[in-house]
Amino acid sequence: MNKCLKNEEAEHCAAFSTRIINAGFEKPDVYGAINQPVYRNASFEFPDSETIAAAFQHRADLHTYSRISNPTVANFEKKIKAASGAENVIALASGMAAISNTFWAVTCAGSNIIASPHLFGNTFSFLKSTLSSFGVEVRFVDVDDLQQIAAAIDDNTCAFFAEIITNPHLEVADLPEISKILKNKNIPMIIDTTVIPWCGFDAKKAGIDVEVISTTKYISGGATSIGGAIVDYGIYDWKANQKLGILPKPKGMSRFTFKLRSEIVRNLGACMSPDTAYLQSLGMESLQLRYEQMSRTAYGLALYLSEHPKVVNVNYPKLDCSPYKAVSEKLFKGNPGAMFTISLKSKPDCYKFMDALKIIRRATNLFDNKTLVIHPESTIFGTFPPEIKKFMGVEDNLVRFSVGLEDIEDLKQDINNGLDVI
Ligand SMILES: *Cc1c(COP(=O)(O)O)cnc(C)c1O
């Protein structure tokens, strides 16, 4: 038996699977419970006034009120810390809460961020409409063009933002190369890593300073609940940031996490519920197994579809035809996860194909245990004006797959039946 199987020590175990199973829950529980109980209460009582004052003033690591922190949520955050090797983790109510809280923390009126326009629909809308209306400029760049990135940076730039694999295009930016430019200019790299879990890549090696994640996807364990996380690797020195530079540097926390914990997260109130934290802590324990199995099936299906006469194109970074194969191999050891997209001849063909499926479900979401398809142009991006869809490169002949845990032969048969209809 491995000696480091308990509590905090589990965070130092070498293997990902052992860390993710054992980290977090602090023993002993009064009843010897093997999972962290759900502390479904709003408030916590204290023996005396001095202790509650210390808790409120961050002098003692105690829970006061569940909008600020909660033991079940803290357990989930510790598990993520152990799995990622990050310095600090904050769990929130959704992926969008993780993204919005992050940008409320690092930007201010007059500052700008550099971002890829190929983003999750709500993220694009948050940056372009919500954040911009508070005086933050968003400079969209082609992240394959390193010179364009370098040229977009100026004295008011406070972050670079992209998704680790874009959706629905399945592009993979060369983060280590981008990181060189950013380090040179002292700009933090904030990446949405929702579609590749920590066992699939090395965030620090890629140059990532902060990850924002929709834990609804791989982590929740079968689409059990909506959640998000901000993962701070504690590497970037935030002194250079216009807004955070003026803060004192607290012990064991970056200025960024301190700003979030002491102000932004508390004020915006998008906290994760203890029930969600419980479900997702359990879900996370099978993360690696699911990711590896789903990815194997995804590759098998992508390969099969790439040779199918009715399929115009398949986007999956592991395929030989993908321009991102080399960078994907460098970053993800050749395992770029369980999402891919296909192009058919037309939008009506996409609808006909999807409507004929019997096992695969028509639903949004990613990395459910069930395989899902969606037509992004008419759904996720459905309310966007045509010129924005064009700018974001969202085409109407594209179907997105999120591959689940069903048998690959059954999935192939279902897909074949669907393609036979067109
Ligand atoms: C789903 C998703 C989000 C948003 O997460 P929610 O949990 O739905 O708020 C953000 N980014 C990516 C890449 C996603 O797939």
PDBQT file of the ligand as one rigid body, heavy atoms in Angstrom, charges set to zero:
ROOT
HETATM    1  C1  LIG A 501     -19.452  24.478 -21.840  1.00  0.00    +0.000 C 
HETATM    2  C2  LIG A 501     -18.297  25.363 -22.028  1.00  0.00    +0.000 A 
HETATM    3  C3  LIG A 501     -18.194  26.578 -21.345  1.00  0.00    +0.000 A 
HETATM    4  C4  LIG A 501     -19.287  27.081 -20.429  1.00  0.00    +0.000 C 
HETATM    5  O1  LIG A 501     -19.447  26.271 -19.311  1.00  0.00    +0.000 OA
HETATM    6  P1  LIG A 501     -20.821  26.179 -18.479  1.00  0.00    +0.000 P 
HETATM    7  O2  LIG A 501     -20.469  25.217 -17.394  1.00  0.00    +0.000 OA
HETATM    8  O3  LIG A 501     -21.866  25.686 -19.406  1.00  0.00    +0.000 OA
HETATM    9  O4  LIG A 501     -21.101  27.557 -17.979  1.00  0.00    +0.000 OA
HETATM   10  C5  LIG A 501     -17.061  27.337 -21.540  1.00  0.00    +0.000 A 
HETATM   11  N1  LIG A 501     -16.079  26.942 -22.355  1.00  0.00    +0.000 NA
HETATM   12  C6  LIG A 501     -16.137  25.778 -23.026  1.00  0.00    +0.000 A 
HETATM   13  C7  LIG A 501     -15.003  25.383 -23.917  1.00  0.00    +0.000 C 
HETATM   14  C8  LIG A 501     -17.242  24.947 -22.889  1.00  0.00    +0.000 A 
HETATM   15  O5  LIG A 501     -17.301  23.807 -23.575  1.00  0.00    +0.000 OA
ENDROOT
TORSDOF 0
